[in-house]
Amino acid sequence: MFNLFKKKDNTDETDNKGGLDYDPSTVKVSYAGEVISPEYADRSLVYVNNSLREDFNDQDYPYHYLLPHGKGKIKYVDTKLAEENEDEGLLEEYEGEFDSGQYHGQGKLVFRTGEILQGEFKENKFVGKK
């Protein structure tokens, strides 16, 4: 989300072998925390006023989107790398405040390289320590 697919390595631009390679299709995302979905109640509640909605089976796909909003923790893990070595699977982890799916407010971002950004985020950008 924030810096997930930006490869970091300690080599110069002529040598690509020093970077961490991974396949985006093997990335698993887990989230625990508060969410927002403007259309969730309108589109996905089965029962309204104690009776089954008449148009429940007529919903278009996807039924709704859930976005991190409020406090939560999101973690990106490469399942292929994790199988090979548990310590190598973590790509990025953020714990803190979200606003409509964006890192926004106080938070802590840990990269696979061990680098940690802790402080204030605004619209997915780290703005500094507070």
Backbone hydrogen bonds, N-H to C=O, Kabsch-Sander energy under -0.5 kcal/mol:
donor,donor_aa,acceptor,acceptor_aa,energy
6,K,3,N,-1.4
7,K,5,F,-0.8
15,D,12,D,-1.5
16,N,14,T,-0.6
19,G,16,N,-0.9
20,L,8,K,-0.6
21,D,19,G,-0.7
26,T,23,D,-2.5
27,V,24,P,-1.3
28,K,77,V,-3.6
30,S,75,K,-2.3
32,A,73,K,-2.1
34,E,71,K,-2.3
36,I,67,L,-2.5
40,Y,37,S,-1.5
41,A,37,S,-0.5
43,R,39,E,-2.6
44,S,40,Y,-2.7
45,L,41,A,-0.9
48,V,51,S,-2.7
51,S,48,V,-1.3
53,R,46,V,-2.9
56,F,53,R,-1.0
58,D,55,D,-1.6
59,Q,56,F,-0.9
67,L,36,I,-2.4
69,H,34,E,-2.1
70,G,98,F,-2.2
72,G,96,G,-2.4
73,K,32,A,-2.2
74,I,94,Y,-2.7
75,K,30,S,-2.5
76,Y,92,E,-3.1
77,V,28,K,-2.6
77,V,75,K,-0.5
78,D,89,G,-3.1
79,T,26,T,-2.6
79,T,77,V,-0.9
82,A,78,D,-2.4
83,E,79,T,-1.8
84,E,80,K,-1.4
85,N,81,L,-2.4
88,E,85,N,-2.0
89,G,85,N,-0.5
89,G,86,E,-0.9
91,L,76,Y,-2.9
92,E,76,Y,-1.4
93,E,110,V,-2.2
94,Y,74,I,-2.7
95,E,108,K,-2.3
96,G,72,G,-2.5
97,E,106,Q,-2.1
98,F,70,G,-3.2
99,D,102,Q,-2.1
101,G,68,P,-3.1
102,Q,99,D,-1.7
104,H,97,E,-2.3
104,H,102,Q,-0.6
105,G,121,F,-3.1
107,G,119,G,-2.5
108,K,95,E,-2.3
109,L,117,L,-3.2
110,V,93,E,-3.2
111,F,115,E,-2.7
112,R,91,L,-1.6
114,G,111,F,-1.9
117,L,109,L,-2.7
118,Q,116,I,-0.5
119,G,107,G,-2.5
120,E,128,G,-3.8
121,F,105,G,-2.8
122,K,125,K,-3.0
124,N,103,Y,-2.8
125,K,122,K,-1.3
127,V,120,E,-2.8
127,V,125,K,-0.6
128,G,120,E,-1.2
